[in-house]
């Protein structure tokens, strides 16, 4: 029985230390902002210039000028701040972000990540992902275990263009939590009733 996206988000949250700074990639990782407990005192940074993101706004509080890097409307917590891209990427490149939580297309045993381009398909750009995977203290990838064509996204060697080399610390999929160690994927935890055979681990 695989984890839902919400259960995956909660697993990621359980791995984040209290008082940390966190950057969330577009797509699935944005669920974390909605699920993050206030008592963890986590500051969520968005590379378009926000520190203090706090989930989705209610209809009466939504603002078209308050968005994250994926152009989704957000709400902010007390004490939030706004700044330009130069300062935002100064935070990221300067090593001031504790965790980056990103989506992925492929992760391999050598900790490489591919998450921005499929050759032959529309390319929207890498965004800040290249900076995030190299500037953050820890990189966690949150993604489905299999592609739409049922190809495993955990692989021995990435076949897609890389976002970063040797950057991934942990991978959370709907089937479990995995750690690439350079030779293989170590199983940290499996979803209920999921076996190692079902994961197709290299």
C-alpha positions in Angstrom: 0.0 0.0 0.0 1.8 3.2 -1.2 1.8 6.5 0.6 -0.4 9.3 -0.5 1.1 12.7 -1.4 0.1 14.1 1.9 1.7 11.1 3.7 4.8 11.7 1.7 4.8 15.4 2.8 4.4 14.4 6.4 7.4 12.0 6.1 9.5 14.8 4.8 8.4 17.1 7.6 9.4 14.5 10.1 13.0 14.6 8.8 13.3 18.4 9.1 14.8 19.7 12.3 13.0 22.4 14.3 14.1 26.0 13.5 15.4 25.1 10.1 15.3 27.2 6.9 13.7 25.3 4.0 13.2 25.9 0.3 10.4 24.0 -1.5 10.4 23.2 -5.2 7.3 23.5 -7.4 4.7 20.7 -7.5 4.5 18.1 -4.9 6.9 19.7 -2.4 4.6 22.7 -2.0 2.3 20.4 0.1 4.9 20.7 2.9 4.1 24.4 3.4 0.4 23.5 4.0 1.3 20.6 6.4 4.2 22.2 8.4 3.3 22.3 12.1 3.7 25.8 13.6 5.6 24.4 16.6 8.5 23.3 14.3 9.3 27.0 13.8 10.5 26.4 10.3 11.1 29.4 7.9 10.2 28.5 4.3 12.1 30.5 1.7 10.9 31.0 -1.9 13.7 32.0 -4.4 11.5 34.7 -5.9 12.1 36.7 -2.7 10.0 35.5 0.3 11.1 34.2 3.7 8.2 33.0 5.8 5.9 31.1 3.4 3.0 29.5 5.2 0.8 27.4 2.9 -2.2 28.4 0.9 -4.3 31.5 1.5 -8.1 31.5 2.2 -10.3 33.0 -0.4 -10.8 36.2 1.6 -7.0 36.7 2.1 -5.7 35.7 -1.4 -3.5 38.3 -3.1 -2.3 38.1 -6.8 1.0 39.7 -5.8 1.8 37.2 -3.1 3.2 34.1 -4.9 5.9 31.5 -4.7 8.5 30.6 -7.4 5.9 28.4 -9.2 3.5 31.4 -9.4 1.1 29.9 -7.0 -0.6 32.1 -4.4 0.7 31.8 -0.9 0.1 33.0 2.6 2.9 34.2 4.9 3.6 33.9 8.6 4.2 36.7 11.1 7.7 38.1 10.7 7.9 37.2 7.0 10.2 39.3 4.8 10.5 40.2 1.1 13.7 40.9 -0.9 15.1 40.9 -4.5 16.6 38.0 -6.4 20.2 39.0 -5.6 19.6 38.6 -1.9 17.5 35.5 -2.3 20.3 33.7 -4.3 22.8 35.1 -1.9 21.0 33.1 0.8 21.0 30.0 -1.3 24.5 30.2 -2.7 25.9 31.3 0.6 24.8 28.1 2.3 22.0 29.6 4.5 19.3 27.2 3.5 19.2 24.1 5.6 17.0 21.9 3.4 15.9 22.0 -0.2 12.9 19.8 -1.0 12.7 19.2 -4.8 10.7 17.1 -7.2 12.6 14.7 -9.5 12.5 12.9 -12.8 15.5 10.6 -11.9 17.9 10.0 -9.0 20.7 7.6 -9.3 22.9 5.6 -6.9 25.7 8.2 -7.2 23.4 10.9 -5.7 22.8 12.6 -9.1 19.5 14.4 -9.7 17.8 15.1 -13.0 14.6 17.2 -12.6 14.4 19.9 -15.2 14.4 18.6 -18.8 13.3 15.7 -20.9 15.0 15.9 -24.4 12.5 16.6 -27.1 9.8 18.0 -24.8 9.0 21.6 -23.9 11.7 23.1 -21.7 10.7 25.8 -19.2 14.2 26.2 -17.7 16.0 25.0 -14.7 15.0 27.9 -12.5 16.9 28.0 -9.2 17.3 24.2 -8.9 20.9 24.2 -9.9 21.8 26.7 -7.2 19.5 25.0 -4.6 21.1 21.6 -4.9 24.6 23.0 -4.6 24.0 25.6 -2.0 21.6 23.9 0.5 23.0 21.9 3.4 20.7 18.9 2.7 18.7 18.0 -0.5 15.6 15.8 -0.2 13.9 14.7 -3.4 10.1 14.0 -3.2 8.7 12.2 -6.2 6.6 9.3 -7.5 8.5 6.1 -7.5 7.6 5.3 -11.1 7.1 7.5 -14.2 3.8 7.6 -16.1 5.2 4.9 -18.3 6.0 2.8 -15.2 9.7 3.2 -15.5 11.5 3.4 -12.1 12.8 6.9 -11.2 15.5 5.4 -8.9 18.2 4.3 -11.3 21.8 3.2 -11.5 22.7 6.1 -13.8 20.6 9.1 -14.7 19.8 9.1 -18.4 18.3 12.7 -18.4 20.3 15.9 -18.2 21.5 16.5 -14.7 20.4 19.3 -12.4 23.3 18.5 -10.0 26.0 15.8 -9.5 26.4 14.0 -6.2 23.9 16.3 -4.4 21.0 14.1 -3.1 20.8 13.1 0.5 17.5 11.3 0.7 14.6 10.4 -1.7 11.0 10.1 -0.5 8.6 8.3 -2.9 5.2 6.8 -2.6 6.9 3.5 -1.8 9.4 4.5 0.8 12.4 6.5 2.0 15.7 5.8 0.3 19.3 6.9 0.6 21.7 6.8 -2.3 25.2 5.8 -1.0 27.3 5.8 -4.3 26.8 2.1 -4.9 23.1 1.4 -4.3 19.9 2.8 -2.6 19.7 2.0 1.1 16.2 1.4 2.3 15.4 3.7 5.3 11.7 2.9 5.5 9.1 1.3 3.2 5.4 2.1 3.0 3.0 -0.4 4.5 3.0 -3.8 2.8 5.6 -2.7 0.2 8.5 -5.1 -0.4 12.0 -4.4 -1.7 11.1 -6.4 -4.8 8.3 -4.0 -5.7 10.7 -1.0 -5.5 12.9 -2.2 -8.3 15.9 -0.8 -6.5 19.3 -0.9 -8.3 
